[in-house]
Amino acid sequence: MARIETPKRVRGTQDIFGDEQRRFAQVLATFEHVHGLYAFQRLDLPVFEDTQVFARSIGETTDVVSKEMYTFPDRGGDLLTLRPEFTAGIARAYLTEGWQQYAPLKLVTSGAVFRYERPQKGRYRQFHQIDAEILGAPEPAADVELLVMADQLLRKLGISEGVTLQLNTLGDAATRDAWRDALVAHFEAHRDQLSEDSLVRLEKNPLRILDSKDPRDRPIADAAPDIDAYLTPEARAFFEAVTAGLDAAGVAWTRNARLVRGLDYYRHTAFEFVTDRLGSQGTVLAGGRYDGLIESLGGPATAGVGWAAGVERLAMLLDEPEKPVIDAVVVPMGAAAELRATGLVAELRRMDIATDMAFRGNMKRRMAKANDQGASYALILGDDELANGQVQVKALTTGEQAKVPLDTVAQSLSDLLFEDEIAEDHGERLPPLAQRLTTA
C-alpha cells in the first residue's frame, strides 16, 4: 500500500499551542478588559470584503494593495480580498450599516488578518491584530483617549518598560498640501541621487520617501523640510491639545517629526509605540487620524482615528505565562468507580468548579497527573469508597486526607475552595482538613 503523505502547514501560518497560546490568550483577555474600562463596543467583521474596500482605502499604490493582498475571484466572478487590516472594513460597515446615527462611535475588534509577505520573526502571512477606532469625533480628545487606552493596555500586559510613544502631526489638509509641495521640490532637486523605489514614490506618494530605509535616500530624507514650518494655526492648536491631554493623563511621549502616513486622507495625529526588544521591526502598536477615509469610500466627510497592534508581537514581549490550574482532579479506580466519577465530575463542573478526571495508569501516575495540573484537591473513589458511599478528599498542597459522604462531596469541595480563597486574601491559616470537612 502506498504511503499517504501528510499535508504540511502552509508557509507563513502557525499552529498556536501551549505557552505560546497562553501568551496569545493573555493579550486578548487583557485587551477585552482594558477596552471595557473605556466603554468601547465590540464588533466582528467579515474575513473577506469586496477588493475595492481595500484598494480605495489603503491605496492602490501601496505595497499592501499592489503586492501583499490575498485577492481572488469567487464563483460569481466578484473580486474578493482577505482582510489585510481592520480599519477599511470598519469604515465600510459604518457606511453600509447606517451607524452614522450612533456617532461618535467607539469600536474595537480582533482576529486574523492576511498579507502575502516574507515570513520573519513575529510576522506571518496569517497573523492576528487587535484594533480600536473612534468614528465621528473630530476633537483632539478622541486621539488622547485612544493613546491613553493603548498606554494602559501595554502597562496592564507588563510590557510598557522600554516602549516609547513616538508622536507626530500631519496637520490639516492645507498643511499637508503645502508640506507635500515643499517635499516634492526638495526631492526633485536630488532626483539623480534617489533610489529607484523613491523615484516611484516621488510620482505617487512622496511622503513615503521620508521613511525609506535605502542608504542612498537617508541623507536626502534627513535634510527634507519639517512639517512644522507649514502648520496652520488650527493644525498647531490641534497637536498642542493632543500633547497637553497626554501630559495631563501622565502618558510619556516623544516627538518624531519623520513619522508619516503616505495616504492623503491621513490628518493630524500619527503615532507608534516602539520597542528595542524586537530587533529592527520594533513597532508594537501604531495608528493615527484618518479624517478623509470615509470620503474615499463614497461617504460624507467623517472624522476617524484608530490604532492596531499585532497580537503575536505583543505576546513575544510577555513574561513566561502561568500554566492554567484546576480546582480538583477526580481519581477513580475500577470500572464501577469510573462510571460514578463521570457523574461526580459533571456535578462539580455545573457548580463552576474546574475539574478533570484521571482515568489512566496506576494510582501513583494518576496522582502525579493531578499534581502536574496544579489541582488543589484530589477526590479518590474506589470500590471500598463506593461500598461505603464515601470519597477520599486529599489536599494536594498539604497531603492531608479525609473522607466525605459521596452525596455531599460536591458542596463540601465548593466550601473548601471558598475558604481557601478567603484565607489567601487575608493571609489566614486554615484548620486541619478533617476539621474543616467536619464543620462544613
C-alpha positions in Angstrom: 0.0 0.0 0.0 1.4 3.4 -1.0 2.3 5.7 1.9 -0.1 8.6 2.3 1.9 11.9 2.6 0.8 14.1 5.5 -0.2 17.6 4.4 2.2 20.3 5.6 1.3 23.6 7.3 1.2 26.4 4.8 4.3 28.6 4.9 3.7 31.8 6.9 0.9 30.3 9.0 1.2 28.9 12.6 -0.4 26.4 15.0 -0.7 28.2 18.3 -0.4 25.9 21.4 0.9 25.6 24.9 2.8 28.6 26.4 2.6 30.4 23.1 -1.2 30.1 23.1 -1.4 31.2 26.7 0.5 34.4 25.9 -1.8 34.9 22.9 -4.8 34.5 25.1 -3.4 36.8 27.7 -3.1 39.6 25.2 -6.7 39.2 24.0 -8.1 38.9 27.6 -6.2 42.0 28.7 -7.4 43.9 25.6 -11.0 42.9 26.4 -10.6 44.1 30.0 -9.0 47.4 29.2 -11.3 48.5 26.3 -14.3 47.7 28.6 -12.9 50.4 31.0 -13.2 52.9 28.2 -16.8 52.0 27.1 -15.7 50.7 23.6 -18.2 48.4 21.9 -17.0 45.1 20.2 -17.9 44.3 16.6 -16.9 41.4 14.4 -16.3 41.8 10.6 -16.3 39.5 7.6 -12.9 37.9 6.9 -13.2 39.0 3.3 -14.5 42.1 1.6 -15.0 43.4 -2.0 -11.5 44.2 -3.1 -12.4 47.8 -3.7 -12.8 48.3 0.1 -9.1 47.9 0.5 -7.9 49.2 -2.9 -9.6 52.6 -2.3 -9.0 52.9 1.4 -5.4 51.6 1.7 -4.3 53.0 -1.7 -3.6 51.2 -4.9 0.0 52.4 -5.0 0.9 50.9 -1.6 2.8 47.7 -1.1 -0.1 46.2 0.8 -2.5 46.5 -2.2 0.0 46.0 -5.0 2.0 43.1 -3.6 0.6 41.7 -0.3 -3.2 41.2 -0.6 -4.8 37.8 -1.0 -7.2 38.5 -3.8 -9.3 36.0 -5.7 -12.5 35.8 -7.8 -15.4 33.9 -6.3 -17.6 31.6 -8.4 -19.9 34.5 -9.2 -17.0 36.5 -10.7 -16.7 39.0 -7.8 -13.2 40.0 -6.9 -12.8 39.5 -3.1 -9.8 40.0 -0.7 -9.0 38.5 2.6 -8.7 41.5 5.0 -5.1 42.8 5.4 -6.2 45.1 8.2 -9.4 46.2 10.0 -9.9 49.9 9.6 -11.2 49.8 6.0 -13.8 47.1 6.9 -14.9 49.1 9.9 -15.3 52.2 7.7 -17.3 50.2 5.1 -19.6 48.8 7.9 -20.1 52.3 9.3 -21.4 53.4 5.9 -23.4 50.3 4.8 -25.0 49.6 8.2 -26.0 53.2 8.8 -24.1 53.6 12.0 -23.7 57.4 11.5 -26.6 57.8 13.8 -24.6 56.5 16.7 -21.6 58.8 16.2 -19.3 59.3 17.9 -18.8 55.6 17.8 -16.1 53.8 19.8 -15.4 50.4 18.4 -12.9 47.5 18.9 -12.3 44.2 17.1 -9.7 41.5 16.8 -9.0 38.5 14.7 -6.9 37.1 11.8 -5.6 39.3 9.0 -3.7 38.2 5.9 -0.7 39.6 4.0 1.5 37.9 1.5 4.9 38.9 2.6 8.2 37.2 3.6 7.6 35.4 6.9 10.0 36.5 9.7 10.2 36.8 13.5 6.8 37.8 14.7 5.4 38.3 11.2 3.2 35.8 9.4 1.1 35.6 6.3 -1.9 34.9 8.6 -1.5 36.8 11.8 -3.7 38.5 14.3 -4.5 42.0 15.3 -6.4 43.9 18.0 -7.9 47.2 16.7 -9.6 50.2 18.3 -11.3 53.1 16.4 -13.3 56.2 17.1 -15.6 57.4 14.2 -17.4 60.7 14.1 -15.3 62.5 16.7 -13.1 65.4 15.2 -12.0 66.5 18.7 -8.4 66.0 19.8 -9.8 64.3 22.9 -10.6 61.3 20.8 -6.9 60.9 19.9 -5.9 61.3 23.5 -8.4 58.7 24.7 -7.1 56.1 22.2 -3.5 56.8 23.1 -4.2 56.6 26.8 -6.0 53.4 26.3 -3.1 52.0 24.3 -0.7 53.0 27.0 -2.8 51.4 29.7 -3.0 48.2 27.7 0.8 47.9 27.4 1.1 48.6 31.1 -1.5 46.0 32.0 0.3 43.5 29.9 3.5 44.4 31.8 5.5 45.3 28.7 5.5 49.1 28.9 9.1 49.3 30.1 11.4 50.1 27.2 8.4 51.0 24.9 8.4 54.6 23.6 5.4 56.5 22.2 6.6 58.4 19.1 4.2 61.1 18.1 3.9 63.4 15.1 1.4 65.7 13.4 0.5 65.5 9.7 -1.5 68.8 10.0 -4.8 69.5 8.3 -5.4 69.4 4.5 -3.9 72.9 3.9 -0.8 72.0 6.0 -0.4 68.7 4.2 -0.7 70.2 0.7 1.9 72.9 1.4 4.3 70.4 3.0 3.9 68.0 0.2 4.7 70.6 -2.4 7.8 71.6 -0.4 8.9 67.9 -0.2 8.4 67.3 -3.9 10.5 70.4 -4.7 13.2 69.1 -2.3 13.3 65.6 -3.7 13.1 66.8 -7.3 16.3 68.8 -6.6 18.0 65.5 -5.7 16.3 63.2 -8.2 19.5 61.8 -9.5 20.6 60.6 -6.0 17.3 58.8 -5.1 16.8 55.1 -5.2 14.6 53.5 -7.8 11.8 52.9 -5.3 11.9 56.5 -4.1 11.6 57.8 -7.7 8.4 55.8 -8.0 7.2 57.2 -4.7 8.1 60.8 -5.8 5.5 60.5 -8.5 2.8 58.7 -6.5 3.4 59.1 -2.7 6.3 61.5 -1.9 5.8 61.4 1.9 6.9 57.8 1.9 10.4 58.8 0.9 10.8 60.2 4.4 10.8 56.7 6.0 12.9 55.0 3.3 15.5 52.5 4.6 17.7 52.7 1.5 21.1 54.3 2.4 21.0 56.3 -0.8 17.8 58.1 0.3 18.6 58.7 4.0 20.8 61.9 3.7 18.2 63.4 1.3 15.3 62.4 3.5 17.0 63.7 6.7 17.6 67.1 5.0 14.0 67.4 3.9 11.9 70.3 5.3 9.9 69.6 8.6 6.2 69.9 8.6 6.3 72.5 11.5 7.1 75.3 9.1 3.8 74.6 7.2 1.4 74.0 10.1 -1.7 76.2 10.0 -2.7 77.8 13.3 -5.6 75.3 13.5 -3.3 72.3 13.0 -0.8 73.6 15.5 -3.6 74.0 18.1 -4.9 70.5 17.4 -1.5 69.0 18.1 -0.9 71.0 21.2 -4.3 69.9 22.5 -3.3 66.2 22.0 0.1 66.6 23.7 -1.5 68.6 26.6 -4.0 65.8 27.0 -1.3 63.1 27.1 0.7 65.2 29.7 -2.5 65.5 31.8 -3.1 61.8 31.7 0.5 61.0 32.6 1.4 59.4 29.3 5.0 59.9 28.2 5.7 60.7 24.5 8.5 61.9 22.3 8.3 63.9 19.1 9.3 62.1 15.8 9.0 64.7 13.1 9.8 62.0 10.5 6.8 59.8 11.4 4.5 59.9 8.4 1.5 58.2 6.8 1.6 58.3 3.0 -2.1 58.4 2.1 -3.8 61.7 1.6 -6.7 61.0 3.9 -4.5 60.9 7.0 -4.7 64.1 9.1 -3.2 65.4 12.3 -2.0 62.8 14.8 0.3 59.9 13.7 1.8 57.7 16.4 3.8 54.5 17.0 4.7 52.6 20.2 8.2 51.3 19.6 10.4 48.9 21.5 14.1 47.9 21.1 13.3 44.3 22.2 12.1 43.0 18.8 15.1 43.9 16.6 14.6 46.2 13.6 10.8 45.5 13.5 10.2 47.4 16.7 6.7 48.8 16.3 4.2 47.1 18.6 1.2 49.4 18.2 0.5 52.1 15.6 -2.2 54.4 14.4 -3.4 57.8 13.5 -6.2 60.1 12.4 -7.8 59.5 9.1 -10.4 62.1 8.6 -10.7 61.6 4.8 -11.1 57.8 4.8 -14.9 57.6 4.8 -15.0 60.0 1.9 -12.7 57.8 -0.1 -15.3 55.1 0.2 -18.1 57.4 -1.0 -19.4 58.6 2.3 -19.7 62.0 3.8 -16.8 63.8 5.5 -16.4 61.9 8.7 -13.7 62.1 11.4 -11.8 59.0 12.3 -8.9 57.9 14.4 -7.6 54.5 15.5 -4.8 52.1 16.1 -3.9 48.4 15.6 -1.4 46.1 17.2 -0.1 42.6 16.3 -1.1 40.0 18.9 1.9 37.8 18.1 4.3 40.7 18.6 2.8 41.8 21.9 2.8 38.1 23.0 6.5 37.8 22.3 7.1 40.6 24.9 5.2 38.9 27.7 6.9 37.1 30.6 6.5 33.3 30.9 2.8 32.8 31.4 1.4 30.8 34.4 0.1 27.4 33.4 -3.6 27.0 33.9 -4.6 25.3 37.1 -7.7 23.5 38.1 -9.6 23.1 41.3 -9.9 19.3 41.5 -9.0 16.0 39.9 -11.3 13.0 40.4 -9.3 9.8 40.6 -11.5 6.7 40.1 -10.1 3.2 40.5 -12.1 0.5 38.8 -14.9 0.4 36.2 -17.8 1.0 38.7 -15.9 3.9 40.3 -15.2 5.4 36.9 -18.9 5.4 36.0 -19.8 7.1 39.2 -16.9 9.5 38.8 -18.3 10.6 35.5 -21.5 11.8 37.2 -19.4 13.5 40.0 -17.2 15.3 37.5 -20.3 16.6 35.7 -21.8 17.8 39.0 -18.7 19.6 40.0 -18.4 21.4 36.7 -22.0 22.5 36.9 -21.1 24.2 40.1 -18.3 26.1 38.3 -15.5 24.0 39.8 -12.7 23.4 37.3 -12.4 19.6 37.3 -10.6 16.9 35.4 -10.6 13.1 35.7 -7.5 11.0 35.9 -8.6 7.7 34.4 -5.3 6.2 33.1 -2.4 4.3 34.8 -1.9 3.2 38.4 -2.7 5.3 41.5 0.8 6.9 41.5 0.5 8.1 37.9 -3.0 9.4 38.4 -2.0 11.4 41.4 1.0 12.7 39.5 -1.4 14.0 36.8 -3.4 15.8 39.5 -0.2 17.4 40.8 1.0 18.3 37.3 -2.3 20.1 36.6 -1.8 22.3 39.7 -5.1 20.9 41.3 -5.9 21.9 44.9 -7.7 18.7 45.7 -7.9 15.1 44.5 -11.1 13.2 45.0 -10.3 9.5 45.2 -13.0 6.9 44.5 -12.5 3.2 44.5 -14.6 0.0 45.3 -14.3 0.5 49.1 -15.4 4.1 48.9 -18.3 3.2 46.7 -19.4 0.5 49.1 -19.3 3.0 52.0 -20.8 5.9 50.0 -17.7 8.0 50.6 -15.0 9.8 48.7 -11.4 10.4 49.9 -10.6 14.1 49.7 -6.9 14.9 49.5 -5.4 18.4 49.8 -2.5 18.3 47.4 -0.7 21.2 49.0 -0.5 19.7 52.4 -1.0 16.0 51.8 -4.0 15.8 54.3 -6.8 13.4 53.6 -10.3 13.0 54.9 -13.5 11.0 54.0 -16.6 12.8 52.9 -20.1 11.4 52.0 -20.4 10.9 48.3 -23.7 12.7 48.0 -22.4 15.9 49.7 -18.8 15.9 48.4 -19.5 18.5 45.6 -20.9 21.0 48.1 -18.1 20.3 50.6 -15.5 20.9 47.9 -17.1 24.1 46.9 -17.0 25.3 50.6 -13.3 24.3 50.8 -12.4 26.3 47.8 -14.3 29.3 49.0 -12.5 29.1 52.4 -9.1 28.7 50.6 -9.8 31.9 48.6 -10.8 33.9 51.7 -7.8 32.7 53.7 -5.4 33.5 50.9 -6.8 37.0 50.5 -6.4 37.7 54.3 -3.2 35.7 54.9 -5.0 33.4 57.4 -4.0 29.9 58.5 -6.7 27.3 58.0 -7.6 24.4 60.4 -6.7 20.8 59.5 -8.6 19.4 56.6 -10.6 16.8 58.6 -11.8 19.6 60.9 -12.9 21.8 58.0 -14.8 19.0 56.4 -16.5 18.0 59.7 -17.7 21.6 60.3 -18.7 22.2 56.6 
